[in-house]
């Protein structure tokens, strides 16, 4: 049986407030504070969610040169008690561990690459189910 998951696209930038405002305006959405102070969430009427994460050392991407910086990454949100099972699923499907140290608690983040090499993270959401808003304030 598959572990219930949801996902959120996370865009990295130096000034998340400005970027969140841009996407909120563009999508007719609202900006919400995330669980971490460096995360903002843009939530549209259809439930579409984009997270914006502060990265002070980010070099803005220059298209089509991908070597300047990471442009985006995927978080797969999993309840804390399902993290080990979700990790087994990732590896069973061909994902490769990049950093799977068990941080414990709501900050448990485990990094993998997909079979094509794209990085993504399993992120624990203690006390939340996968279908709740991924970055709601506690």
C-alpha positions as a printed Julia matrix, in Angstrom:
138×3 Matrix{Float64}:
  0.0    0.0     0.0
  1.42   3.38   -0.99
  2.07   6.02    1.63
 -0.12   9.11    1.12
  1.95  12.02   -0.21
  1.47  15.47   -1.63
  3.99  17.83   -3.17
  4.84  21.48   -3.45
  7.16  23.17   -5.96
  9.74  25.27   -4.11
 11.36  28.22   -5.87
 14.59  29.48   -4.34
 15.39  33.2    -4.38
 17.11  35.93   -2.38
 13.92  37.94   -1.74
 10.97  35.56   -1.18
  8.49  38.3    -0.25
  8.82  40.03   -3.62
  8.66  36.78   -5.6
  5.67  35.53   -3.58
  3.87  38.83   -4.25
  4.61  38.47   -7.98
  3.14  34.97   -8.2
  0.19  35.86   -5.95
 -0.66  38.76   -8.23
 -0.09  36.72  -11.4
 -2.19  33.79  -10.21
 -4.86  35.69   -8.29
 -3.65  33.92   -5.15
 -2.73  34.8    -1.59
  0.58  34.68    0.27
  0.8   32.72    3.53
  3.63  32.33    5.98
  5.18  28.87    5.99
  6.24  26.73    8.94
  9.8   28.02    8.6
 10.51  31.78    8.54
 12.34  31.51    5.22
  9.34  29.9     3.47
  6.29  31.6     2.01
  3.44  29.84    0.28
  1.38  31.15   -2.64
 -2.06  29.5    -2.55
 -4.54  29.89   -5.4
 -8.28  29.35   -5.48
 -7.85  25.89   -6.99
 -5.51  24.87   -4.18
 -2.43  25.21   -6.37
  0.54  25.89   -4.15
  4.02  27.24   -4.81
  6.5   27.75   -2.0
  9.17  30.42   -2.09
 12.33  29.78   -0.05
 14.97  32.34    0.92
 18.5   31.46   -0.21
 20.92  34.31    0.54
 23.7   32.85   -1.61
 21.53  32.11   -4.64
 22.87  33.15   -8.02
 19.87  33.9   -10.24
 19.52  31.3   -12.99
 20.43  32.32  -16.52
 18.57  30.46  -19.22
 19.61  28.1   -20.71
 22.8   27.77  -18.66
 21.87  25.47  -15.74
 25.3   25.56  -14.09
 24.71  28.84  -12.21
 22.36  27.52   -9.55
 19.59  25.16   -8.6
 16.44  26.61  -10.11
 13.76  24.62   -8.25
 13.33  21.44   -6.24
 10.46  19.19   -5.21
  9.36  18.4    -1.66
  7.23  15.29   -1.16
  5.37  15.84    2.09
  4.83  12.76    4.27
  3.49  12.33    7.78
  6.31  11.79   10.28
  5.25   8.24   11.14
  5.36   7.22    7.43
  8.87   8.51    6.65
 10.66   5.14    6.82
  8.04   3.45    4.63
  8.15   6.34    2.14
 11.94   6.0     2.02
 11.61   2.29    1.2
  9.17   3.17   -1.6
 11.56   5.75   -3.09
 14.46   3.29   -3.15
 12.24   0.44   -4.38
 11.15   2.56   -7.34
 14.73   3.4    -8.33
 15.43   6.57   -6.34
 18.97   7.02   -5.06
 19.72   8.32   -1.55
 21.71  11.56   -1.45
 21.37  12.38    2.25
 18.97  10.3     4.32
 20.11  11.08    7.85
 17.12  10.88   10.15
 16.75  14.32   11.67
 13.58  13.37   13.55
 10.59  15.55   14.31
  8.95  17.98   11.92
 12.36  18.94   10.48
 13.06  15.4     9.16
 14.22  15.95    5.58
 15.7   13.15    3.47
 17.25  13.88    0.07
 17.21  11.61   -2.99
 17.64  11.77   -6.72
 15.1   10.32   -9.1
 16.21   7.75  -11.71
 17.13  10.58  -14.09
 19.21  12.35  -11.43
 16.83  15.18  -10.4
 17.04  15.86   -6.64
 13.98  15.86   -4.39
 13.24  15.64   -0.68
 10.94  13.64    1.54
  9.86  16.12    4.21
  8.14  15.02    7.41
  5.01  16.84    8.48
  4.45  15.9    12.12
  0.82  16.14   13.14
 -0.37  16.78    9.59
 -1.74  14.51    6.93
 -0.43  14.77    3.39
 -3.64  16.42    2.13
 -3.41  19.42    4.5
 -1.79  22.65    3.36
  1.92  21.85    3.16
  3.32  24.98    4.74
  0.57  26.13    7.12
  1.78  27.89   10.22
  1.71  25.71   13.35
